[in-house]
Amino acid sequence: MYYTYILRSQKDKKQFVGLTKDIDTRFEQHNNGEVKSTKEFSPFSLLYYEACIHKDDAKIREKFFKTQKGRLFLKKRLKSYFEQG
């Protein structure tokens, strides 16, 4: 399985989109400051993830989540989460 995931920085509430084959290990890497692009924004919450059988499908979702339409999709999909704060 390949996972497309959304992290939310607990520091400044920024969101980060990624792709991995091992979501648990990758989440730990982000929180331990082992990922250069997100190091300064840790700790993180895992906000959302989707699983795909094929890597190409997960890449398509990753690209989608980085677009305006993808951000709007997440906002609607996670409406209750964002309403709580």
N, CA, C and O atoms as a Maestro MAE file, in Angstrom:
{
 s_m_m2io_version
 :::
 2.0.0
}

f_m_ct {
 s_m_title
 :::
 protein
 m_atom[340] {
  # First column is atom index #
  i_m_mmod_type
  r_m_x_coord
  r_m_y_coord
  r_m_z_coord
  i_m_residue_number
  s_m_chain_name
  s_m_pdb_residue_name
  s_m_pdb_atom_name
  i_m_atomic_number
  :::
  1 25 0.840 -1.186 0.000 1 A "MET " " N  " 7
  2 3 0.000 0.000 0.000 1 A "MET " " CA " 6
  3 2 0.885 1.248 0.000 1 A "MET " " C  " 6
  4 15 1.994 1.245 0.533 1 A "MET " " O  " 8
  5 25 0.370 2.300 -0.605 2 A "TYR " " N  " 7
  6 3 1.021 3.611 -0.606 2 A "TYR " " CA " 6
  7 2 0.049 4.595 0.020 2 A "TYR " " C  " 6
  8 15 -1.153 4.558 -0.242 2 A "TYR " " O  " 8
  9 25 0.582 5.461 0.837 3 A "TYR " " N  " 7
  10 3 -0.254 6.388 1.586 3 A "TYR " " CA " 6
  11 2 0.053 7.832 1.208 3 A "TYR " " C  " 6
  12 15 1.208 8.258 1.177 3 A "TYR " " O  " 8
  13 25 -1.002 8.558 0.927 4 A "THR " " N  " 7
  14 3 -0.913 10.003 0.782 4 A "THR " " CA " 6
  15 2 -1.427 10.561 2.099 4 A "THR " " C  " 6
  16 15 -2.495 10.173 2.573 4 A "THR " " O  " 8
  17 25 -0.663 11.473 2.685 5 A "TYR " " N  " 7
  18 3 -1.029 11.939 4.022 5 A "TYR " " CA " 6
  19 2 -0.930 13.461 4.137 5 A "TYR " " C  " 6
  20 15 -0.218 14.122 3.380 5 A "TYR " " O  " 8
  21 25 -1.662 13.981 5.097 6 A "ILE " " N  " 7
  22 3 -1.651 15.400 5.408 6 A "ILE " " CA " 6
  23 2 -1.246 15.542 6.869 6 A "ILE " " C  " 6
  24 15 -1.873 14.964 7.757 6 A "ILE " " O  " 8
  25 25 -0.206 16.307 7.104 7 A "LEU " " N  " 7
  26 3 0.230 16.610 8.467 7 A "LEU " " CA " 6
  27 2 -0.151 18.036 8.794 7 A "LEU " " C  " 6
  28 15 -0.234 18.882 7.904 7 A "LEU " " O  " 8
  29 25 -0.381 18.303 10.053 8 A "ARG " " N  " 7
  30 3 -0.645 19.672 10.498 8 A "ARG " " CA " 6
  31 2 0.326 19.992 11.624 8 A "ARG " " C  " 6
  32 15 0.401 19.284 12.628 8 A "ARG " " O  " 8
  33 25 1.060 21.067 11.433 9 A "SER " " N  " 7
  34 3 2.030 21.486 12.432 9 A "SER " " CA " 6
  35 2 1.293 21.984 13.671 9 A "SER " " C  " 6
  36 15 0.380 22.804 13.576 9 A "SER " " O  " 8
  37 25 1.695 21.485 14.815 10 A "GLN " " N  " 7
  38 3 1.107 21.960 16.070 10 A "GLN " " CA " 6
  39 2 1.692 23.318 16.444 10 A "GLN " " C  " 6
  40 15 1.143 24.028 17.287 10 A "GLN " " O  " 8
  41 25 2.795 23.669 15.821 11 A "LYS " " N  " 7
  42 3 3.460 24.938 16.079 11 A "LYS " " CA " 6
  43 2 2.716 26.111 15.449 11 A "LYS " " C  " 6
  44 15 2.381 27.083 16.127 11 A "LYS " " O  " 8
  45 25 2.461 26.009 14.138 12 A "ASP " " N  " 7
  46 3 1.864 27.141 13.430 12 A "ASP " " CA " 6
  47 2 0.664 26.778 12.555 12 A "ASP " " C  " 6
  48 15 0.189 27.606 11.778 12 A "ASP " " O  " 8
  49 25 0.175 25.545 12.679 13 A "LYS " " N  " 7
  50 3 -1.029 25.065 11.980 13 A "LYS " " CA " 6
  51 2 -0.842 24.915 10.471 13 A "LYS " " C  " 6
  52 15 -1.833 24.716 9.768 13 A "LYS " " O  " 8
  53 25 0.370 25.000 9.944 14 A "LYS " " N  " 7
  54 3 0.609 24.771 8.528 14 A "LYS " " CA " 6
  55 2 0.359 23.303 8.217 14 A "LYS " " C  " 6
  56 15 0.543 22.426 9.061 14 A "LYS " " O  " 8
  57 25 -0.069 23.062 6.969 15 A "GLN " " N  " 7
  58 3 -0.330 21.696 6.539 15 A "GLN " " CA " 6
  59 2 0.713 21.260 5.519 15 A "GLN " " C  " 6
  60 15 1.168 22.058 4.698 15 A "GLN " " O  " 8
  61 25 1.085 19.990 5.579 16 A "PHE " " N  " 7
  62 3 2.071 19.419 4.680 16 A "PHE " " CA " 6
  63 2 1.513 18.136 4.088 16 A "PHE " " C  " 6
  64 15 0.891 17.334 4.784 16 A "PHE " " O  " 8
  65 25 1.742 17.955 2.802 17 A "VAL " " N  " 7
  66 3 1.255 16.789 2.074 17 A "VAL " " CA " 6
  67 2 2.440 15.897 1.737 17 A "VAL " " C  " 6
  68 15 3.497 16.388 1.341 17 A "VAL " " O  " 8
  69 25 2.268 14.591 1.893 18 A "GLY " " N  " 7
  70 3 3.349 13.669 1.575 18 A "GLY " " CA " 6
  71 2 2.838 12.342 1.063 18 A "GLY " " C  " 6
  72 15 1.635 12.084 1.019 18 A "GLY " " O  " 8
  73 25 3.794 11.503 0.676 19 A "LEU " " N  " 7
  74 3 3.520 10.184 0.129 19 A "LEU " " CA " 6
  75 2 4.531 9.215 0.723 19 A "LEU " " C  " 6
  76 15 5.720 9.524 0.795 19 A "LEU " " O  " 8
  77 25 4.071 8.056 1.143 20 A "THR " " N  " 7
  78 3 4.971 7.072 1.747 20 A "THR " " CA " 6
  79 2 4.414 5.670 1.600 20 A "THR " " C  " 6
  80 15 3.235 5.476 1.305 20 A "THR " " O  " 8
  81 25 5.275 4.710 1.808 21 A "LYS " " N  " 7
  82 3 4.850 3.306 1.824 21 A "LYS " " CA " 6
  83 2 4.650 2.841 3.272 21 A "LYS " " C  " 6
  84 15 3.926 1.877 3.519 21 A "LYS " " O  " 8
  85 25 5.285 3.517 4.217 22 A "ASP " " N  " 7
  86 3 5.196 3.160 5.641 22 A "ASP " " CA " 6
  87 2 4.794 4.407 6.430 22 A "ASP " " C  " 6
  88 15 5.649 5.194 6.836 22 A "ASP " " O  " 8
  89 25 3.515 4.576 6.640 23 A "ILE " " N  " 7
  90 3 3.017 5.815 7.238 23 A "ILE " " CA " 6
  91 2 3.460 6.000 8.690 23 A "ILE " " C  " 6
  92 15 3.728 7.124 9.113 23 A "ILE " " O  " 8
  93 25 3.538 4.915 9.453 24 A "ASP " " N  " 7
  94 3 3.950 5.036 10.856 24 A "ASP " " CA " 6
  95 2 5.389 5.531 10.975 24 A "ASP " " C  " 6
  96 15 5.676 6.445 11.749 24 A "ASP " " O  " 8
  97 25 6.283 4.927 10.213 25 A "THR " " N  " 7
  98 3 7.694 5.334 10.251 25 A "THR " " CA " 6
  99 2 7.859 6.760 9.747 25 A "THR " " C  " 6
  100 15 8.611 7.544 10.326 25 A "THR " " O  " 8
  101 25 7.159 7.098 8.671 26 A "ARG " " N  " 7
  102 3 7.291 8.448 8.104 26 A "ARG " " CA " 6
  103 2 6.772 9.499 9.085 26 A "ARG " " C  " 6
  104 15 7.369 10.568 9.217 26 A "ARG " " O  " 8
  105 25 5.688 9.213 9.762 27 A "PHE " " N  " 7
  106 3 5.149 10.143 10.758 27 A "PHE " " CA " 6
  107 2 6.167 10.369 11.876 27 A "PHE " " C  " 6
  108 15 6.375 11.501 12.311 27 A "PHE " " O  " 8
  109 25 6.796 9.294 12.335 28 A "GLU " " N  " 7
  110 3 7.839 9.420 13.358 28 A "GLU " " CA " 6
  111 2 9.010 10.257 12.851 28 A "GLU " " C  " 6
  112 15 9.549 11.083 13.587 28 A "GLU " " O  " 8
  113 25 9.405 10.047 11.602 29 A "GLN " " N  " 7
  114 3 10.504 10.821 11.027 29 A "GLN " " CA " 6
  115 2 10.177 12.307 11.016 29 A "GLN " " C  " 6
  116 15 11.029 13.131 11.347 29 A "GLN " " O  " 8
  117 25 8.966 12.651 10.645 30 A "HIS " " N  " 7
  118 3 8.561 14.060 10.652 30 A "HIS " " CA " 6
  119 2 8.630 14.621 12.073 30 A "HIS " " C  " 6
  120 15 9.174 15.704 12.286 30 A "HIS " " O  " 8
  121 25 8.091 13.900 13.029 31 A "ASN " " N  " 7
  122 3 8.061 14.395 14.409 31 A "ASN " " CA " 6
  123 2 9.425 14.424 15.079 31 A "ASN " " C  " 6
  124 15 9.642 15.199 16.010 31 A "ASN " " O  " 8
  125 25 10.351 13.584 14.614 32 A "ASN " " N  " 7
  126 3 11.700 13.562 15.172 32 A "ASN " " CA " 6
  127 2 12.639 14.551 14.484 32 A "ASN " " C  " 6
  128 15 13.824 14.608 14.812 32 A "ASN " " O  " 8
  129 25 12.121 15.327 13.535 33 A "GLY " " N  " 7
  130 3 12.942 16.311 12.843 33 A "GLY " " CA " 6
  131 2 13.891 15.711 11.825 33 A "GLY " " C  " 6
  132 15 14.900 16.328 11.484 33 A "GLY " " O  " 8
  133 25 13.587 14.521 11.336 34 A "GLU " " N  " 7
  134 3 14.450 13.827 10.380 34 A "GLU " " CA " 6
  135 2 14.134 14.164 8.925 34 A "GLU " " C  " 6
  136 15 14.830 13.704 8.020 34 A "GLU " " O  " 8
  137 25 13.100 14.958 8.693 35 A "VAL " " N  " 7
  138 3 12.710 15.339 7.332 35 A "VAL " " CA " 6
  139 2 13.047 16.814 7.158 35 A "VAL " " C  " 6
  140 15 12.471 17.678 7.819 35 A "VAL " " O  " 8
  141 25 13.976 17.085 6.271 36 A "LYS " " N  " 7
  142 3 14.516 18.435 6.104 36 A "LYS " " CA " 6
  143 2 13.429 19.498 5.852 36 A "LYS " " C  " 6
  144 15 13.466 20.581 6.437 36 A "LYS " " O  " 8
  145 25 12.476 19.179 4.987 37 A "SER " " N  " 7
  146 3 11.470 20.175 4.597 37 A "SER " " CA " 6
  147 2 10.491 20.533 5.712 37 A "SER " " C  " 6
  148 15 9.856 21.586 5.652 37 A "SER " " O  " 8
  149 25 10.354 19.680 6.725 38 A "THR " " N  " 7
  150 3 9.382 19.946 7.788 38 A "THR " " CA " 6
  151 2 10.016 20.091 9.168 38 A "THR " " C  " 6
  152 15 9.320 20.321 10.157 38 A "THR " " O  " 8
  153 25 11.325 19.958 9.228 39 A "LYS " " N  " 7
  154 3 12.045 19.911 10.496 39 A "LYS " " CA " 6
  155 2 11.665 21.045 11.447 39 A "LYS " " C  " 6
  156 15 11.429 20.803 12.631 39 A "LYS " " O  " 8
  157 25 11.603 22.269 10.947 40 A "GLU " " N  " 7
  158 3 11.359 23.422 11.814 40 A "GLU " " CA " 6
  159 2 9.906 23.576 12.254 40 A "GLU " " C  " 6
  160 15 9.593 24.447 13.066 40 A "GLU " " O  " 8
  161 25 9.016 22.736 11.724 41 A "PHE " " N  " 7
  162 3 7.596 22.879 12.017 41 A "PHE " " CA " 6
  163 2 7.050 21.813 12.974 41 A "PHE " " C  " 6
  164 15 5.867 21.845 13.314 41 A "PHE " " O  " 8
  165 25 7.884 20.880 13.409 42 A "SER " " N  " 7
  166 3 7.411 19.812 14.297 42 A "SER " " CA " 6
  167 2 7.126 20.369 15.685 42 A "SER " " C  " 6
  168 15 7.700 21.384 16.077 42 A "SER " " O  " 8
  169 25 6.260 19.724 16.414 43 A "PRO " " N  " 7
  170 3 5.605 18.426 16.218 43 A "PRO " " CA " 6
  171 2 4.378 18.536 15.310 43 A "PRO " " C  " 6
  172 15 3.865 19.622 15.038 43 A "PRO " " O  " 8
  173 25 3.935 17.370 14.857 44 A "PHE " " N  " 7
  174 3 2.822 17.285 13.922 44 A "PHE " " CA " 6
  175 2 1.703 16.399 14.442 44 A "PHE " " C  " 6
  176 15 1.897 15.526 15.288 44 A "PHE " " O  " 8
  177 25 0.521 16.665 13.897 45 A "SER " " N  " 7
  178 3 -0.623 15.765 14.037 45 A "SER " " CA " 6
  179 2 -0.866 15.184 12.654 45 A "SER " " C  " 6
  180 15 -0.714 15.871 11.644 45 A "SER " " O  " 8
  181 25 -1.246 13.906 12.617 46 A "LEU " " N  " 7
  182 3 -1.631 13.308 11.350 46 A "LEU " " CA " 6
  183 2 -3.092 13.677 11.133 46 A "LEU " " C  " 6
  184 15 -3.983 13.175 11.818 46 A "LEU " " O  " 8
  185 25 -3.319 14.555 10.176 47 A "LEU " " N  " 7
  186 3 -4.640 15.110 9.950 47 A "LEU " " CA " 6
  187 2 -5.515 14.183 9.102 47 A "LEU " " C  " 6
  188 15 -6.714 14.052 9.350 47 A "LEU " " O  " 8
  189 25 -4.906 13.539 8.095 48 A "TYR " " N  " 7
  190 3 -5.691 12.759 7.141 48 A "TYR " " CA " 6
  191 2 -4.745 11.863 6.349 48 A "TYR " " C  " 6
  192 15 -3.592 12.223 6.116 48 A "TYR " " O  " 8
  193 25 -5.236 10.696 5.936 49 A "TYR " " N  " 7
  194 3 -4.469 9.878 4.997 49 A "TYR " " CA " 6
  195 2 -5.393 9.021 4.165 49 A "TYR " " C  " 6
  196 15 -6.515 8.712 4.565 49 A "TYR " " O  " 8
  197 25 -4.899 8.643 3.001 50 A "GLU " " N  " 7
  198 3 -5.604 7.748 2.106 50 A "GLU " " CA " 6
  199 2 -4.630 6.660 1.683 50 A "GLU " " C  " 6
  200 15 -3.434 6.911 1.535 50 A "GLU " " O  " 8
  201 25 -5.134 5.470 1.492 51 A "ALA " " N  " 7
  202 3 -4.319 4.341 1.048 51 A "ALA " " CA " 6
  203 2 -4.657 3.992 -0.394 51 A "ALA " " C  " 6
  204 15 -5.823 3.979 -0.789 51 A "ALA " " O  " 8
  205 25 -3.610 3.708 -1.179 52 A "CYS " " N  " 7
  206 3 -3.756 3.281 -2.569 52 A "CYS " " CA " 6
  207 2 -2.907 2.038 -2.796 52 A "CYS " " C  " 6
  208 15 -1.849 1.878 -2.187 52 A "CYS " " O  " 8
  209 25 -3.365 1.184 -3.652 53 A "ILE " " N  " 7
  210 3 -2.603 -0.016 -3.979 53 A "ILE " " CA " 6
  211 2 -1.413 0.327 -4.877 53 A "ILE " " C  " 6
  212 15 -0.327 -0.228 -4.710 53 A "ILE " " O  " 8
  213 25 -1.618 1.229 -5.817 54 A "HIS " " N  " 7
  214 3 -0.570 1.585 -6.778 54 A "HIS " " CA " 6
  215 2 0.048 2.948 -6.433 54 A "HIS " " C  " 6
  216 15 -0.655 3.894 -6.078 54 A "HIS " " O  " 8
  217 25 1.348 3.019 -6.545 55 A "LYS " " N  " 7
  218 3 2.076 4.248 -6.236 55 A "LYS " " CA " 6
  219 2 1.626 5.408 -7.127 55 A "LYS " " C  " 6
  220 15 1.496 6.538 -6.657 55 A "LYS " " O  " 8
  221 25 1.390 5.132 -8.399 56 A "ASP " " N  " 7
  222 3 0.965 6.194 -9.316 56 A "ASP " " CA " 6
  223 2 -0.353 6.833 -8.877 56 A "ASP " " C  " 6
  224 15 -0.536 8.042 -9.025 56 A "ASP " " O  " 8
  225 25 -1.260 6.035 -8.343 57 A "ASP " " N  " 7
  226 3 -2.533 6.581 -7.857 57 A "ASP " " CA " 6
  227 2 -2.301 7.478 -6.641 57 A "ASP " " C  " 6
  228 15 -2.924 8.532 -6.515 57 A "ASP " " O  " 8
  229 25 -1.418 7.063 -5.762 58 A "ALA " " N  " 7
  230 3 -1.103 7.873 -4.576 58 A "ALA " " CA " 6
  231 2 -0.431 9.186 -4.981 58 A "ALA " " C  " 6
  232 15 -0.681 10.223 -4.367 58 A "ALA " " O  " 8
  233 25 0.414 9.149 -6.003 59 A "LYS " " N  " 7
  234 3 1.066 10.375 -6.491 59 A "LYS " " CA " 6
  235 2 0.043 11.362 -7.038 59 A "LYS " " C  " 6
  236 15 0.157 12.570 -6.835 59 A "LYS " " O  " 8
  237 25 -0.954 10.832 -7.734 60 A "ILE " " N  " 7
  238 3 -2.016 11.690 -8.274 60 A "ILE " " CA " 6
  239 2 -2.765 12.378 -7.135 60 A "ILE " " C  " 6
  240 15 -3.065 13.569 -7.215 60 A "ILE " " O  " 8
  241 25 -3.063 11.632 -6.081 61 A "ARG " " N  " 7
  242 3 -3.759 12.222 -4.931 61 A "ARG " " CA " 6
  243 2 -2.879 13.266 -4.233 61 A "ARG " " C  " 6
  244 15 -3.370 14.315 -3.814 61 A "ARG " " O  " 8
  245 25 -1.585 12.977 -4.109 62 A "GLU " " N  " 7
  246 3 -0.665 13.927 -3.490 62 A "GLU " " CA " 6
  247 2 -0.672 15.246 -4.268 62 A "GLU " " C  " 6
  248 15 -0.759 16.321 -3.674 62 A "GLU " " O  " 8
  249 25 -0.582 15.159 -5.578 63 A "LYS " " N  " 7
  250 3 -0.615 16.375 -6.404 63 A "LYS " " CA " 6
  251 2 -1.943 17.107 -6.240 63 A "LYS " " C  " 6
  252 15 -1.975 18.335 -6.154 63 A "LYS " " O  " 8
  253 25 -3.037 16.348 -6.197 64 A "PHE " " N  " 7
  254 3 -4.357 16.951 -6.034 64 A "PHE " " CA " 6
  255 2 -4.455 17.732 -4.725 64 A "PHE " " C  " 6
  256 15 -4.966 18.852 -4.712 64 A "PHE " " O  " 8
  257 25 -3.973 17.154 -3.629 65 A "PHE " " N  " 7
  258 3 -4.068 17.816 -2.329 65 A "PHE " " CA " 6
  259 2 -3.245 19.103 -2.262 65 A "PHE " " C  " 6
  260 15 -3.457 19.929 -1.374 65 A "PHE " " O  " 8
  261 25 -2.321 19.274 -3.182 66 A "LYS " " N  " 7
  262 3 -1.504 20.484 -3.217 66 A "LYS " " CA " 6
  263 2 -2.140 21.586 -4.059 66 A "LYS " " C  " 6
  264 15 -1.591 22.683 -4.161 66 A "LYS " " O  " 8
  265 25 -3.295 21.300 -4.663 67 A "THR " " N  " 7
  266 3 -3.998 22.299 -5.465 67 A "THR " " CA " 6
  267 2 -5.078 22.988 -4.625 67 A "THR " " C  " 6
  268 15 -5.406 22.538 -3.527 67 A "THR " " O  " 8
  269 25 -5.617 24.071 -5.151 68 A "GLN " " N  " 7
  270 3 -6.709 24.767 -4.473 68 A "GLN " " CA " 6
  271 2 -7.916 23.855 -4.312 68 A "GLN " " C  " 6
  272 15 -8.542 23.836 -3.252 68 A "GLN " " O  " 8
  273 25 -8.248 23.098 -5.354 69 A "LYS " " N  " 7
  274 3 -9.379 22.168 -5.271 69 A "LYS " " CA " 6
  275 2 -9.140 21.105 -4.199 69 A "LYS " " C  " 6
  276 15 -10.060 20.718 -3.478 69 A "LYS " " O  " 8
  277 25 -7.904 20.642 -4.105 70 A "GLY " " N  " 7
  278 3 -7.571 19.649 -3.097 70 A "GLY " " CA " 6
  279 2 -7.697 20.200 -1.692 70 A "GLY " " C  " 6
  280 15 -8.186 19.512 -0.797 70 A "GLY " " O  " 8
  281 25 -7.262 21.432 -1.489 71 A "ARG " " N  " 7
  282 3 -7.395 22.062 -0.168 71 A "ARG " " CA " 6
  283 2 -8.863 22.262 0.194 71 A "ARG " " C  " 6
  284 15 -9.250 22.084 1.349 71 A "ARG " " O  " 8
  285 25 -9.677 22.631 -0.788 72 A "LEU " " N  " 7
  286 3 -11.119 22.791 -0.538 72 A "LEU " " CA " 6
  287 2 -11.762 21.438 -0.212 72 A "LEU " " C  " 6
  288 15 -12.621 21.356 0.666 72 A "LEU " " O  " 8
  289 25 -11.350 20.381 -0.913 73 A "PHE " " N  " 7
  290 3 -11.844 19.039 -0.630 73 A "PHE " " CA " 6
  291 2 -11.564 18.678 0.827 73 A "PHE " " C  " 6
  292 15 -12.454 18.205 1.533 73 A "PHE " " O  " 8
  293 25 -10.328 18.902 1.277 74 A "LEU " " N  " 7
  294 3 -9.962 18.572 2.659 74 A "LEU " " CA " 6
  295 2 -10.746 19.403 3.662 74 A "LEU " " C  " 6
  296 15 -11.160 18.904 4.708 74 A "LEU " " O  " 8
  297 25 -10.942 20.660 3.338 75 A "LYS " " N  " 7
  298 3 -11.701 21.537 4.238 75 A "LYS " " CA " 6
  299 2 -13.130 21.021 4.418 75 A "LYS " " C  " 6
  300 15 -13.662 21.037 5.527 75 A "LYS " " O  " 8
  301 25 -13.744 20.567 3.334 76 A "LYS " " N  " 7
  302 3 -15.095 20.012 3.409 76 A "LYS " " CA " 6
  303 2 -15.087 18.641 4.073 76 A "LYS " " C  " 6
  304 15 -15.945 18.341 4.903 76 A "LYS " " O  " 8
  305 25 -14.120 17.815 3.708 77 A "ARG " " N  " 7
  306 3 -14.032 16.446 4.232 77 A "ARG " " CA " 6
  307 2 -13.797 16.430 5.730 77 A "ARG " " C  " 6
  308 15 -14.290 15.550 6.436 77 A "ARG " " O  " 8
  309 25 -13.042 17.407 6.213 78 A "LEU " " N  " 7
  310 3 -12.674 17.476 7.625 78 A "LEU " " CA " 6
  311 2 -13.365 18.640 8.330 78 A "LEU " " C  " 6
  312 15 -12.819 19.227 9.264 78 A "LEU " " O  " 8
  313 25 -14.553 18.959 7.878 79 A "LYS " " N  " 7
  314 3 -15.299 20.109 8.391 79 A "LYS " " CA " 6
  315 2 -15.412 20.095 9.915 79 A "LYS " " C  " 6
  316 15 -15.149 21.112 10.556 79 A "LYS " " O  " 8
  317 25 -15.793 18.975 10.500 80 A "SER " " N  " 7
  318 3 -15.948 18.894 11.951 80 A "SER " " CA " 6
  319 2 -14.633 19.193 12.666 80 A "SER " " C  " 6
  320 15 -14.614 19.879 13.688 80 A "SER " " O  " 8
  321 25 -13.542 18.674 12.122 81 A "TYR " " N  " 7
  322 3 -12.216 18.909 12.727 81 A "TYR " " CA " 6
  323 2 -11.900 20.407 12.770 81 A "TYR " " C  " 6
  324 15 -11.486 20.930 13.804 81 A "TYR " " O  " 8
  325 25 -12.098 21.089 11.642 82 A "PHE " " N  " 7
  326 3 -11.764 22.496 11.572 82 A "PHE " " CA " 6
  327 2 -12.723 23.366 12.386 82 A "PHE " " C  " 6
  328 15 -12.329 24.428 12.868 82 A "PHE " " O  " 8
  329 25 -13.953 22.938 12.544 83 A "GLU " " N  " 7
  330 3 -14.914 23.689 13.354 83 A "GLU " " CA " 6
  331 2 -14.559 23.633 14.835 83 A "GLU " " C  " 6
  332 15 -14.851 24.568 15.581 83 A "GLU " " O  " 8
  333 25 -13.923 22.529 15.267 84 A "GLN " " N  " 7
  334 3 -13.544 22.385 16.681 84 A "GLN " " CA " 6
  335 2 -12.312 23.201 17.021 84 A "GLN " " C  " 6
  336 15 -12.063 23.482 18.193 84 A "GLN " " O  " 8
  337 25 -11.546 23.581 16.030 85 A "GLY " " N  " 7
  338 3 -10.406 24.428 16.334 85 A "GLY " " CA " 6
  339 2 -9.146 23.862 15.908 85 A "GLY " " C  " 6
  340 15 -8.096 24.476 16.103 85 A "GLY " " O  " 8
  :::
 }
 m_bond[339] {
  # First column is bond index #
  i_m_from
  i_m_to
  i_m_order
  :::
  1 1 2 1
  2 2 3 1
  3 3 4 2
  4 3 5 1
  5 5 6 1
  6 6 7 1
  7 7 8 2
  8 7 9 1
  9 9 10 1
  10 10 11 1
  11 11 12 2
  12 11 13 1
  13 13 14 1
  14 14 15 1
  15 15 16 2
  16 15 17 1
  17 17 18 1
  18 18 19 1
  19 19 20 2
  20 19 21 1
  21 21 22 1
  22 22 23 1
  23 23 24 2
  24 23 25 1
  25 25 26 1
  26 26 27 1
  27 27 28 2
  28 27 29 1
  29 29 30 1
  30 30 31 1
  31 31 32 2
  32 31 33 1
  33 33 34 1
  34 34 35 1
  35 35 36 2
  36 35 37 1
  37 37 38 1
  38 38 39 1
  39 39 40 2
  40 39 41 1
  41 41 42 1
  42 42 43 1
  43 43 44 2
  44 43 45 1
  45 45 46 1
  46 46 47 1
  47 47 48 2
  48 47 49 1
  49 49 50 1
  50 50 51 1
  51 51 52 2
  52 51 53 1
  53 53 54 1
  54 54 55 1
  55 55 56 2
  56 55 57 1
  57 57 58 1
  58 58 59 1
  59 59 60 2
  60 59 61 1
  61 61 62 1
  62 62 63 1
  63 63 64 2
  64 63 65 1
  65 65 66 1
  66 66 67 1
  67 67 68 2
  68 67 69 1
  69 69 70 1
  70 70 71 1
  71 71 72 2
  72 71 73 1
  73 73 74 1
  74 74 75 1
  75 75 76 2
  76 75 77 1
  77 77 78 1
  78 78 79 1
  79 79 80 2
  80 79 81 1
  81 81 82 1
  82 82 83 1
  83 83 84 2
  84 83 85 1
  85 85 86 1
  86 86 87 1
  87 87 88 2
  88 87 89 1
  89 89 90 1
  90 90 91 1
  91 91 92 2
  92 91 93 1
  93 93 94 1
  94 94 95 1
  95 95 96 2
  96 95 97 1
  97 97 98 1
  98 98 99 1
  99 99 100 2
  100 99 101 1
  101 101 102 1
  102 102 103 1
  103 103 104 2
  104 103 105 1
  105 105 106 1
  106 106 107 1
  107 107 108 2
  108 107 109 1
  109 109 110 1
  110 110 111 1
  111 111 112 2
  112 111 113 1
  113 113 114 1
  114 114 115 1
  115 115 116 2
  116 115 117 1
  117 117 118 1
  118 118 119 1
  119 119 120 2
  120 119 121 1
  121 121 122 1
  122 122 123 1
  123 123 124 2
  124 123 125 1
  125 125 126 1
  126 126 127 1
  127 127 128 2
  128 127 129 1
  129 129 130 1
  130 130 131 1
  131 131 132 2
  132 131 133 1
  133 133 134 1
  134 134 135 1
  135 135 136 2
  136 135 137 1
  137 137 138 1
  138 138 139 1
  139 139 140 2
  140 139 141 1
  141 141 142 1
  142 142 143 1
  143 143 144 2
  144 143 145 1
  145 145 146 1
  146 146 147 1
  147 147 148 2
  148 147 149 1
  149 149 150 1
  150 150 151 1
  151 151 152 2
  152 151 153 1
  153 153 154 1
  154 154 155 1
  155 155 156 2
  156 155 157 1
  157 157 158 1
  158 158 159 1
  159 159 160 2
  160 159 161 1
  161 161 162 1
  162 162 163 1
  163 163 164 2
  164 163 165 1
  165 165 166 1
  166 166 167 1
  167 167 168 2
  168 167 169 1
  169 169 170 1
  170 170 171 1
  171 171 172 2
  172 171 173 1
  173 173 174 1
  174 174 175 1
  175 175 176 2
  176 175 177 1
  177 177 178 1
  178 178 179 1
  179 179 180 2
  180 179 181 1
  181 181 182 1
  182 182 183 1
  183 183 184 2
  184 183 185 1
  185 185 186 1
  186 186 187 1
  187 187 188 2
  188 187 189 1
  189 189 190 1
  190 190 191 1
  191 191 192 2
  192 191 193 1
  193 193 194 1
  194 194 195 1
  195 195 196 2
  196 195 197 1
  197 197 198 1
  198 198 199 1
  199 199 200 2
  200 199 201 1
  201 201 202 1
  202 202 203 1
  203 203 204 2
  204 203 205 1
  205 205 206 1
  206 206 207 1
  207 207 208 2
  208 207 209 1
  209 209 210 1
  210 210 211 1
  211 211 212 2
  212 211 213 1
  213 213 214 1
  214 214 215 1
  215 215 216 2
  216 215 217 1
  217 217 218 1
  218 218 219 1
  219 219 220 2
  220 219 221 1
  221 221 222 1
  222 222 223 1
  223 223 224 2
  224 223 225 1
  225 225 226 1
  226 226 227 1
  227 227 228 2
  228 227 229 1
  229 229 230 1
  230 230 231 1
  231 231 232 2
  232 231 233 1
  233 233 234 1
  234 234 235 1
  235 235 236 2
  236 235 237 1
  237 237 238 1
  238 238 239 1
  239 239 240 2
  240 239 241 1
  241 241 242 1
  242 242 243 1
  243 243 244 2
  244 243 245 1
  245 245 246 1
  246 246 247 1
  247 247 248 2
  248 247 249 1
  249 249 250 1
  250 250 251 1
  251 251 252 2
  252 251 253 1
  253 253 254 1
  254 254 255 1
  255 255 256 2
  256 255 257 1
  257 257 258 1
  258 258 259 1
  259 259 260 2
  260 259 261 1
  261 261 262 1
  262 262 263 1
  263 263 264 2
  264 263 265 1
  265 265 266 1
  266 266 267 1
  267 267 268 2
  268 267 269 1
  269 269 270 1
  270 270 271 1
  271 271 272 2
  272 271 273 1
  273 273 274 1
  274 274 275 1
  275 275 276 2
  276 275 277 1
  277 277 278 1
  278 278 279 1
  279 279 280 2
  280 279 281 1
  281 281 282 1
  282 282 283 1
  283 283 284 2
  284 283 285 1
  285 285 286 1
  286 286 287 1
  287 287 288 2
  288 287 289 1
  289 289 290 1
  290 290 291 1
  291 291 292 2
  292 291 293 1
  293 293 294 1
  294 294 295 1
  295 295 296 2
  296 295 297 1
  297 297 298 1
  298 298 299 1
  299 299 300 2
  300 299 301 1
  301 301 302 1
  302 302 303 1
  303 303 304 2
  304 303 305 1
  305 305 306 1
  306 306 307 1
  307 307 308 2
  308 307 309 1
  309 309 310 1
  310 310 311 1
  311 311 312 2
  312 311 313 1
  313 313 314 1
  314 314 315 1
  315 315 316 2
  316 315 317 1
  317 317 318 1
  318 318 319 1
  319 319 320 2
  320 319 321 1
  321 321 322 1
  322 322 323 1
  323 323 324 2
  324 323 325 1
  325 325 326 1
  326 326 327 1
  327 327 328 2
  328 327 329 1
  329 329 330 1
  330 330 331 1
  331 331 332 2
  332 331 333 1
  333 333 334 1
  334 334 335 1
  335 335 336 2
  336 335 337 1
  337 337 338 1
  338 338 339 1
  339 339 340 2
  :::
 }
}
